[in-house]
Amino acid sequence: MTSYVVTGGAQGVGRAIVDRLAADGSTVVVVDLADLAGLGAAPANVRLVTGDASDAEVTARAAAEAEARAPLVGWVNNAAVFPEASLTSTPPVDVLEAITANLAMALTGCHTAVNHFVAHGRPGAIVNISSHQAQRPVRGALPYATAKAAVEGLTRALAVDHGPDGVRTNAVALGSIRTSRYDDYREAHPEVDAQMAGLHPLGRVGTAAEVAEAVAFLLSDGAGFVNGAVLPVDGGRSVNGPDPEAR
């Protein structure tokens, strides 16, 4: 058997990834600020390391926890925050801090994973969770969009630097995905369904399970020659240009 680490895996997209990887019998170690109750009815092969995913001591504990149960072969950097900051209302140091809040979690996870794989002389796979906003930002989301663009640059740089070590690094760039956070927004904005249908050529938002399948593929041997890719999992949102003649 093998093991994986998933940051931000207690709920939403992260939890779907955890459940998908655990379904194969692999050990999955979750790094999250939640307590054990946040994992709900987690199977015995899912373990929790409580802490901040940007803290290298926390991610090192997660790697050790995973390795103690089975060889660690995959790492998913899913943890994210959604800080609000703008250039007109926020000092530059605070804008940078808001950007760093997301980038730091991905960078720390990548650092721990790469060094773990290299120290064990073992191939490994990293998947970073990005967003369509890395290429096409939504107004008002400057820190998040900037951080995700940096995560995609990090993904490509790691693929080049550590491909020779047998470490593959890829990312998935998500469109709008239905989670409890999305549902909360939907309750307050009932018009969002029609808006999302227009933005996504498939006419709907995605599901967390669909994201989990894409991530599982990139971690698998079936993606053994995929390295440095940013895979859109967005129903076509990133390629959808508004047509002024459309009715």
C-alpha positions in Angstrom: 0.0 0.0 0.0 0.9 3.7 -0.2 0.2 6.9 1.6 -0.7 10.5 0.7 -0.9 13.9 2.4 -3.7 16.3 1.5 -3.7 19.8 3.0 -7.0 21.4 3.7 -8.7 18.1 3.5 -11.3 18.3 6.2 -14.1 19.6 4.0 -15.1 20.7 0.5 -12.9 19.8 -2.4 -10.1 18.6 -0.1 -12.4 16.2 1.7 -13.5 14.7 -1.7 -9.9 14.2 -2.6 -9.2 12.5 0.7 -12.2 10.2 0.3 -11.2 9.3 -3.3 -7.6 8.4 -2.3 -8.7 6.5 0.8 -11.3 4.5 -1.1 -8.4 2.5 -2.7 -7.1 1.5 0.8 -4.3 4.0 0.9 -3.5 5.9 4.1 -4.3 9.6 3.7 -3.0 12.1 6.2 -5.0 15.4 6.3 -3.4 18.7 7.4 -6.1 21.0 8.5 -7.0 23.5 11.3 -10.1 21.5 12.0 -10.3 19.0 14.8 -11.2 15.3 14.4 -14.9 16.2 14.3 -14.2 18.2 11.1 -13.5 14.9 9.3 -16.9 13.5 10.1 -17.1 9.7 9.6 -13.6 9.3 8.3 -12.4 5.7 7.8 -9.5 4.3 9.8 -7.0 4.9 7.0 -7.6 8.6 7.2 -5.5 10.4 9.8 -5.5 14.1 10.9 -2.6 16.4 11.7 -4.0 19.6 13.1 -2.2 22.7 12.2 -1.4 25.4 9.7 -0.3 24.1 6.3 2.2 26.9 5.9 4.1 25.7 9.0 7.0 23.4 8.0 6.9 21.6 11.4 3.3 20.7 10.8 3.9 19.4 7.3 6.9 17.5 8.5 4.7 15.8 11.1 2.2 14.9 8.4 4.9 13.4 6.2 6.2 11.3 9.1 2.7 10.2 10.0 2.1 9.0 6.5 5.4 7.3 6.0 5.0 5.4 9.3 2.0 3.7 7.8 3.0 3.2 4.2 5.5 4.7 1.7 4.5 8.3 1.0 4.1 8.7 -2.8 1.8 11.7 -3.3 1.1 15.2 -1.9 -1.9 17.5 -2.6 -1.7 21.2 -1.7 -5.3 22.1 -1.4 -5.4 24.4 1.6 -6.5 27.9 0.8 -7.8 31.1 2.3 -9.8 33.9 0.6 -8.5 37.2 2.0 -9.9 40.5 0.8 -7.5 43.3 -0.1 -7.4 46.0 -2.8 -4.7 48.4 -4.0 -7.0 51.4 -3.2 -8.0 50.4 0.3 -5.1 48.3 1.7 -1.5 49.1 2.4 0.9 47.2 0.1 2.4 45.2 2.9 -1.1 43.9 3.8 -1.8 43.1 0.1 1.5 41.1 0.0 0.5 39.3 3.2 -2.8 38.3 1.7 -1.1 36.9 -1.4 1.5 35.1 0.7 -1.2 33.5 2.9 -2.1 31.2 0.0 1.3 30.9 -1.7 3.0 29.9 1.5 0.8 26.9 2.1 1.6 25.5 -1.4 5.3 26.3 -1.2 5.7 24.7 2.3 3.9 21.6 1.2 6.0 21.3 -2.0 9.2 21.8 0.1 8.3 19.1 2.5 7.2 16.7 -0.2 10.2 17.1 -2.5 12.6 16.7 0.4 10.8 13.7 1.7 10.8 12.0 -1.7 14.5 12.8 -2.4 15.6 11.7 1.1 13.9 8.3 0.5 15.2 8.0 -3.0 11.6 7.5 -4.2 9.6 8.9 -7.1 6.6 11.0 -6.0 3.8 13.2 -7.3 2.6 16.6 -6.2 -0.7 18.2 -7.2 -1.3 21.8 -6.5 -4.9 23.1 -6.5 -5.1 26.3 -8.6 -8.0 28.2 -10.1 -9.2 29.6 -13.4 -8.5 32.9 -11.7 -4.7 32.4 -12.2 -5.3 33.2 -15.9 -8.7 35.1 -15.8 -9.2 36.9 -12.5 -12.5 37.8 -11.1 -12.8 41.5 -10.1 -12.2 42.0 -6.4 -10.0 38.8 -5.9 -6.6 40.3 -6.5 -4.7 38.5 -3.7 -6.2 35.1 -4.5 -5.7 35.4 -8.3 -2.1 36.6 -7.8 -1.3 33.7 -5.4 -2.8 31.1 -7.8 -0.8 32.5 -10.7 2.3 32.1 -8.5 1.3 28.6 -7.6 1.1 27.7 -11.3 4.6 29.2 -11.8 5.8 27.2 -8.8 4.3 24.0 -10.3 6.2 24.5 -13.6 9.5 25.4 -11.9 9.3 22.3 -9.6 8.6 20.1 -12.6 11.8 21.3 -14.2 14.0 21.3 -11.1 12.9 18.0 -9.6 11.8 16.0 -12.6 15.3 14.4 -12.6 14.6 13.3 -9.1 11.5 11.4 -10.3 9.2 14.0 -8.7 6.3 15.0 -10.9 4.5 18.2 -10.1 1.2 19.2 -11.8 -1.8 21.5 -11.0 -5.5 21.5 -11.5 -7.1 24.9 -12.3 -10.7 24.8 -11.0 -13.7 26.5 -12.3 -16.6 27.1 -9.9 -17.1 23.9 -7.8 -20.2 23.1 -5.7 -19.2 23.0 -2.0 -20.9 24.1 1.2 -19.3 27.5 0.8 -20.7 27.7 -2.7 -24.1 26.6 -1.4 -24.1 29.3 1.3 -23.4 31.9 -1.4 -26.1 30.4 -3.6 -28.7 30.8 -0.8 -28.0 34.5 -0.6 -27.8 35.0 -4.3 -30.4 32.8 -6.1 -29.4 34.3 -9.5 -26.0 32.6 -9.3 -27.2 29.4 -11.0 -28.0 31.2 -14.2 -24.8 33.2 -14.1 -22.7 30.1 -13.6 -24.5 28.3 -16.4 -23.5 31.1 -18.7 -19.9 31.1 -17.6 -19.4 27.4 -17.9 -20.0 25.9 -21.4 -21.2 22.7 -19.8 -24.0 24.8 -18.3 -23.3 24.0 -14.6 -20.7 24.2 -11.9 -18.5 21.2 -11.2 -18.6 18.8 -8.3 -15.9 18.1 -5.7 -15.9 14.4 -6.8 -15.0 15.4 -10.4 -12.0 17.4 -9.0 -11.0 14.4 -6.9 -11.0 12.1 -10.0 -8.7 14.5 -11.9 -6.3 14.7 -8.9 -6.3 11.0 -8.4 -5.3 10.6 -12.1 -2.4 13.0 -11.8 -1.1 11.2 -8.8 -1.4 7.8 -10.5 1.1 5.8 -12.6 -1.3 6.4 -15.5 0.0 10.0 -15.5 3.6 8.9 -15.3 4.7 11.1 -18.1 2.6 14.1 -17.1 4.9 16.8 -15.5 4.5 20.5 -15.3 0.9 20.5 -16.6 -1.9 22.8 -15.4 -5.1 20.8 -16.1 -8.3 22.9 -16.3 -11.1 21.2 -14.4 -13.6 24.0 -15.1 -16.2 22.8 -17.6 -14.6 25.0 -20.2 -14.9 28.3 -18.3 -11.3 29.3 -19.0 -11.8 29.1 -22.8 -15.2 30.7 -22.9 -15.1 34.1 -24.4 -18.3 36.3 -24.1 -20.0 36.7 -27.5 -21.6 40.2 -27.8 -24.1 38.7 -30.4 -25.2 35.9 -28.2 -28.8 35.9 -27.0 
